[in-house]
Every structure is written in C-alpha cells, then in structure tokens.
C-alpha cells in the first residue's frame, strides 16, 4: 500500500472535527479515509508542538533552525579553510 501524505490544513481540520466532539474518532477516520493510528499520531504531535506542529515539506521546525544555521556556517568555514590551504600551497611553491 502506498504511503499517503496529508497537508497541514487537512491534519488541523481533522483534529478540529475530533475536538468538536460531534463524532467519534473512529467515524471521523472512516469518513476521511485515514487510519485511527494516524489520527492518534497527529493528536500527539499537536499536543506536544501546538501551533508549530506539521510544518510541511521544506519548512524547518523552530527547534531545528539553530542547528541548520550552525551546519551552514560550518560548511562556509570548511570552504574558506580549503581555499586558504590551496592559496598557501600556491604561494609556497613560488618562492
């Protein structure tokens, strides 16, 4: 079976239906065509992360932004180091 992907809006609307309380989780899941375990996972994530839950593809969670900035800075420093090593080698040979 193919893995289905759901966008943030769909997940939030499904959780809103559940919170409304007019239907059971089982009937909401059946109507939307999603497994109950999927809904359980969404509930857990939303409970833990609140409005920042489900950032979507290409979007970084707020808690990971610092990590990615440090990774980018590290790559820049490595490139600068490599350039300086090459320059040193070139200038050392010319003497």
N, CA and C atoms as a LAMMPS dump frame, in Angstrom:
ITEM: TIMESTEP
0
ITEM: NUMBER OF ATOMS
285
ITEM: BOX BOUNDS ff ff ff
-5.0000000000000000e+02 5.0000000000000000e+02
-5.0000000000000000e+02 5.0000000000000000e+02
-5.0000000000000000e+02 5.0000000000000000e+02
ITEM: ATOMS id mol type element x y z
1 1 1 N 0.843 -1.174 0
2 1 2 C 0 0 0
3 1 3 C 0.887 1.235 0
4 2 1 N 0.53 2.237 -0.801
5 2 2 C 1.317 3.457 -0.91
6 2 3 C 1.122 4.332 0.326
7 3 1 N 2.182 4.991 0.716
8 3 2 C 2.141 5.886 1.859
9 3 3 C 1.51 7.202 1.425
10 4 1 N 0.432 7.59 2.08
11 4 2 C -0.25 8.838 1.733
12 4 3 C 0.312 9.972 2.546
13 5 1 N 0.342 11.152 1.934
14 5 2 C 0.799 12.344 2.634
15 5 3 C -0.381 13.292 2.761
16 6 1 N -0.474 13.928 3.889
17 6 2 C -1.563 14.853 4.164
18 6 3 C -0.966 16.219 4.476
19 7 1 N -1.554 17.266 3.927
20 7 2 C -1.019 18.59 4.207
21 7 3 C -1.456 19.075 5.586
22 8 1 N -0.825 20.145 6.016
23 8 2 C -1.053 20.684 7.36
24 8 3 C -2.522 21.033 7.575
25 9 1 N -3.113 21.655 6.586
26 9 2 C -4.506 22.095 6.709
27 9 3 C -5.45 20.91 6.925
28 10 1 N -5.221 19.822 6.191
29 10 2 C -6.049 18.626 6.337
30 10 3 C -5.947 18.074 7.754
31 11 1 N -4.712 18.002 8.266
32 11 2 C -4.491 17.464 9.611
33 11 3 C -5.191 18.324 10.664
34 12 1 N -5.053 19.636 10.53
35 12 2 C -5.667 20.535 11.506
36 12 3 C -7.193 20.466 11.451
37 13 1 N -7.755 20.342 10.251
38 13 2 C -9.209 20.226 10.129
39 13 3 C -9.706 18.905 10.708
40 14 1 N -8.944 17.842 10.5
41 14 2 C -9.322 16.546 11.068
42 14 3 C -9.301 16.615 12.591
43 15 1 N -8.283 17.252 13.142
44 15 2 C -8.202 17.403 14.6
45 15 3 C -9.311 18.308 15.131
46 16 1 N -9.699 19.311 14.345
47 16 2 C -10.79 20.196 14.756
48 16 3 C -12.104 19.428 14.806
49 17 1 N -12.314 18.554 13.825
50 17 2 C -13.521 17.714 13.844
51 17 3 C -13.556 16.852 15.094
52 18 1 N -12.438 16.311 15.436
53 18 2 C -12.337 15.456 16.613
54 18 3 C -12.599 16.263 17.883
55 19 1 N -12.03 17.452 17.952
56 19 2 C -12.197 18.295 19.141
57 19 3 C -13.643 18.783 19.289
58 20 1 N -14.298 18.967 18.16
59 20 2 C -15.692 19.417 18.184
60 20 3 C -16.571 18.443 18.958
61 21 1 N -16.279 17.152 18.823
62 21 2 C -16.941 16.138 19.627
63 21 3 C -18.276 15.641 19.111
64 22 1 N -18.682 16.04 17.903
65 22 2 C -19.95 15.561 17.349
66 22 3 C -19.878 14.1 16.9
67 23 1 N -18.673 13.649 16.548
68 23 2 C -18.492 12.279 16.072
69 23 3 C -17.353 11.63 16.852
70 24 1 N -17.336 10.317 16.797
71 24 2 C -16.238 9.595 17.433
72 24 3 C -15.016 9.632 16.524
73 25 1 N -13.872 9.341 17.106
74 25 2 C -12.641 9.308 16.314
75 25 3 C -12.756 8.258 15.211
76 26 1 N -13.341 7.127 15.536
77 26 2 C -13.469 6.047 14.547
78 26 3 C -14.3 6.494 13.345
79 27 1 N -15.407 7.188 13.585
80 27 2 C -16.246 7.601 12.456
81 27 3 C -15.576 8.714 11.644
82 28 1 N -14.868 9.618 12.303
83 28 2 C -14.154 10.671 11.574
84 28 3 C -13.077 10.054 10.691
85 29 1 N -12.32 9.127 11.242
86 29 2 C -11.273 8.47 10.478
87 29 3 C -11.84 7.68 9.302
88 30 1 N -12.946 7.007 9.546
89 30 2 C -13.59 6.242 8.484
90 30 3 C -14.054 7.176 7.368
91 31 1 N -14.674 8.297 7.733
92 31 2 C -15.173 9.259 6.739
93 31 3 C -14.038 9.922 5.949
94 32 1 N -12.918 10.178 6.612
95 32 2 C -11.786 10.821 5.95
96 32 3 C -10.866 9.829 5.251
97 33 1 N -11.05 8.544 5.56
98 33 2 C -10.232 7.515 4.924
99 33 3 C -8.822 7.442 5.482
100 34 1 N -8.693 7.693 6.771
101 34 2 C -7.374 7.609 7.396
102 34 3 C -7.425 6.605 8.551
103 35 1 N -6.307 5.953 8.818
104 35 2 C -6.269 5.016 9.949
105 35 3 C -6.345 5.766 11.283
106 36 1 N -6.926 5.126 12.273
107 36 2 C -7.019 5.75 13.598
108 36 3 C -5.637 5.974 14.187
109 37 1 N -4.714 5.091 13.887
110 37 2 C -3.354 5.265 14.408
111 37 3 C -2.715 6.549 13.866
112 38 1 N -3.063 6.902 12.647
113 38 2 C -2.567 8.155 12.067
114 38 3 C -3.12 9.34 12.841
115 39 1 N -4.406 9.305 13.119
116 39 2 C -5.034 10.382 13.892
117 39 3 C -4.422 10.462 15.29
118 40 1 N -4.138 9.31 15.896
119 40 2 C -3.506 9.297 17.215
120 40 3 C -2.141 9.989 17.172
121 41 1 N -1.402 9.716 16.113
122 41 2 C -0.094 10.355 15.944
123 41 3 C -0.216 11.859 15.799
124 42 1 N -1.201 12.302 15.017
125 42 2 C -1.42 13.745 14.825
126 42 3 C -1.801 14.407 16.144
127 43 1 N -2.643 13.723 16.918
128 43 2 C -3.043 14.281 18.219
129 43 3 C -1.831 14.464 19.119
130 44 1 N -0.964 13.468 19.139
131 44 2 C 0.214 13.511 19.991
132 44 3 C 1.138 14.659 19.564
133 45 1 N 1.384 14.77 18.273
134 45 2 C 2.254 15.834 17.763
135 45 3 C 1.666 17.206 18.07
136 46 1 N 0.36 17.356 17.844
137 46 2 C -0.267 18.655 18.083
138 46 3 C -0.243 19.005 19.57
139 47 1 N -0.414 18.009 20.411
140 47 2 C -0.375 18.249 21.852
141 47 3 C 1.014 18.722 22.283
142 48 1 N 2.054 18.135 21.695
143 48 2 C 3.424 18.477 22.058
144 48 3 C 3.889 19.805 21.457
145 49 1 N 3.496 20.074 20.205
146 49 2 C 4.062 21.211 19.484
147 49 3 C 3.09 22.371 19.274
148 50 1 N 1.818 22.139 19.463
149 50 2 C 0.838 23.212 19.322
150 50 3 C 0.785 23.787 17.917
151 51 1 N 0.804 25.106 17.82
152 51 2 C 0.662 25.777 16.523
153 51 3 C 1.839 25.547 15.582
154 52 1 N 2.956 25.109 16.1
155 52 2 C 4.111 24.86 15.239
156 52 3 C 4.122 23.435 14.687
157 53 1 N 3.102 22.665 15.005
158 53 2 C 3.024 21.285 14.517
159 53 3 C 2.793 21.266 13.012
160 54 1 N 3.256 20.22 12.389
161 54 2 C 3.059 19.974 10.96
162 54 3 C 3.612 21.114 10.097
163 55 1 N 4.92 21.373 10.143
164 55 2 C 5.465 22.492 9.379
165 55 3 C 5.436 22.279 7.87
166 56 1 N 5.39 21.033 7.413
167 56 2 C 5.326 20.775 5.979
168 56 3 C 6.698 20.6 5.358
169 57 1 N 6.716 20.165 4.114
170 57 2 C 7.971 19.917 3.411
171 57 3 C 8.714 21.221 3.176
172 58 1 N 9.995 21.184 3.426
173 58 2 C 10.822 22.357 3.188
174 58 3 C 10.783 23.376 4.298
175 59 1 N 9.94 23.204 5.254
176 59 2 C 9.868 24.125 6.375
177 59 3 C 10.553 23.495 7.57
178 60 1 N 11.298 24.314 8.253
179 60 2 C 12.08 23.832 9.38
180 60 3 C 11.351 24.148 10.677
181 61 1 N 11.333 23.191 11.567
182 61 2 C 10.765 23.438 12.886
183 61 3 C 11.606 24.497 13.589
184 62 1 N 10.957 25.272 14.41
185 62 2 C 11.66 26.333 15.127
186 62 3 C 12.794 25.777 15.976
187 63 1 N 12.604 24.593 16.524
188 63 2 C 13.626 23.996 17.385
189 63 3 C 14.867 23.561 16.6
190 64 1 N 14.752 23.413 15.278
191 64 2 C 15.883 22.958 14.467
192 64 3 C 16.577 24.075 13.705
193 65 1 N 16.045 25.291 13.753
194 65 2 C 16.617 26.385 12.972
195 65 3 C 18.067 26.632 13.355
196 66 1 N 18.362 26.691 14.637
197 66 2 C 19.723 26.943 15.098
198 66 3 C 20.681 25.872 14.593
199 67 1 N 20.261 24.623 14.613
200 67 2 C 21.091 23.519 14.129
201 67 3 C 21.468 23.723 12.662
202 68 1 N 20.494 24.058 11.83
203 68 2 C 20.757 24.229 10.407
204 68 3 C 21.615 25.458 10.128
205 69 1 N 21.461 26.508 10.93
206 69 2 C 22.311 27.685 10.776
207 69 3 C 23.76 27.339 11.103
208 70 1 N 23.964 26.555 12.146
209 70 2 C 25.316 26.145 12.526
210 70 3 C 25.918 25.245 11.446
211 71 1 N 25.115 24.34 10.888
212 71 2 C 25.594 23.467 9.816
213 71 3 C 26.031 24.289 8.603
214 72 1 N 25.253 25.296 8.25
215 72 2 C 25.569 26.147 7.105
216 72 3 C 26.866 26.922 7.359
217 73 1 N 27.01 27.468 8.563
218 73 2 C 28.218 28.193 8.932
219 73 3 C 29.437 27.273 8.884
220 74 1 N 29.287 26.043 9.349
221 74 2 C 30.379 25.074 9.312
222 74 3 C 30.82 24.805 7.875
223 75 1 N 29.88 24.651 6.974
224 75 2 C 30.212 24.428 5.561
225 75 3 C 30.985 25.614 4.994
226 76 1 N 30.563 26.829 5.334
227 76 2 C 31.267 28.027 4.858
228 76 3 C 32.696 28.071 5.389
229 77 1 N 32.868 27.751 6.657
230 77 2 C 34.203 27.76 7.259
231 77 3 C 35.09 26.696 6.611
232 78 1 N 34.534 25.53 6.315
233 78 2 C 35.308 24.482 5.647
234 78 3 C 35.764 24.931 4.267
235 79 1 N 34.881 25.59 3.528
236 79 2 C 35.243 26.081 2.2
237 79 3 C 36.348 27.131 2.292
238 80 1 N 36.228 28.045 3.253
239 80 2 C 37.257 29.065 3.438
240 80 3 C 38.598 28.424 3.793
241 81 1 N 38.565 27.424 4.67
242 81 2 C 39.783 26.714 5.055
243 81 3 C 40.442 26.064 3.846
244 82 1 N 39.637 25.412 2.999
245 82 2 C 40.173 24.73 1.823
246 82 3 C 40.794 25.733 0.85
247 83 1 N 40.17 26.878 0.698
248 83 2 C 40.712 27.918 -0.185
249 83 3 C 42.04 28.424 0.352
250 84 1 N 42.107 28.651 1.656
251 84 2 C 43.35 29.122 2.259
252 84 3 C 44.465 28.086 2.145
253 85 1 N 44.135 26.803 2.277
254 85 2 C 45.144 25.751 2.118
255 85 3 C 45.712 25.766 0.704
256 86 1 N 44.833 25.913 -0.284
257 86 2 C 45.286 25.949 -1.676
258 86 3 C 46.141 27.183 -1.943
259 87 1 N 45.711 28.315 -1.402
260 87 2 C 46.478 29.548 -1.597
261 87 3 C 47.857 29.42 -0.958
262 88 1 N 47.928 28.854 0.222
263 88 2 C 49.205 28.657 0.905
264 88 3 C 50.117 27.768 0.085
265 89 1 N 49.56 26.7 -0.463
266 89 2 C 50.351 25.787 -1.292
267 89 3 C 50.874 26.5 -2.537
268 90 1 N 50.05 27.315 -3.16
269 90 2 C 50.458 28.032 -4.373
270 90 3 C 51.567 29.033 -4.048
271 91 1 N 51.404 29.82 -2.995
272 91 2 C 52.396 30.835 -2.655
273 91 3 C 53.681 30.222 -2.119
274 92 1 N 53.605 29.058 -1.504
275 92 2 C 54.801 28.384 -1.009
276 92 3 C 55.662 27.883 -2.146
277 93 1 N 55.066 27.444 -3.244
278 93 2 C 55.795 26.938 -4.397
279 93 3 C 56.511 28.039 -5.149
280 94 1 N 56.013 29.236 -5.153
281 94 2 C 56.552 30.318 -5.965
282 94 3 C 57.834 30.89 -5.397
283 95 1 N 58.223 30.575 -4.211
284 95 2 C 59.438 31.132 -3.613
285 95 3 C 60.647 30.417 -4.039
